[in-house]
Structure formats: C-alpha cells, structure tokens
Amino acid sequence: MSELIIDDFNEYIPAEIFIEHTCDTADLLMQILLGNKYDQYIYKGADDEGTCYTDEGQDVFNEVVGTLESLLGKFNIKQARY
C-alpha cells in the first residue's frame, strides 16, 4: 500500500470560507452521528440567531470541529491567517 505524501502542498483557505464550511460540515456530521438525538443538543435562538447548541451540544460541536480541522491539517489544508 502506498503512502500519500504531501510535502510541498499547502492550501490556505480564506478564514470566512474555511470557518463556514468546517462549521457546516461539523453540524452535518453531528446530525449523522447523533441521529434522532440531534434535536436534544439544539434549540431555537432568537429570530436572528437561528439554531443554537445547548452547552452539551456545543461541546460535541467543538470536538467534531477539532477533529475535522485536524483531518484537513493532515492534508495541509488550513485557515488563512491575515
């Protein structure tokens, strides 16, 4: 089995795009992982806030985002720093 080697490749994605897509993907992964229990980890915020996470839901979301960022980092895909 060959190993994927990416030495000279670095992809820096603009922060607003990186954050939007990692957050959307993390939420989708939460929905998949939690299944029917997902609704127990969210609540409807004020009109302009939309859906919010409970404290426990925020912890799960943060863990999923961290794992996702770590995975992307293994392929040198990172958030641009301005």
Buried (B, 14 or more C-beta within 10 A) or exposed (E): EEEEEEEEEEEEBEEEEBEEEBBEBBBEBBBEEBEEEBEEBBEEEEEEEEEEBEEEBEEBBEEBBEEBBEEBEEEEBBBEEE
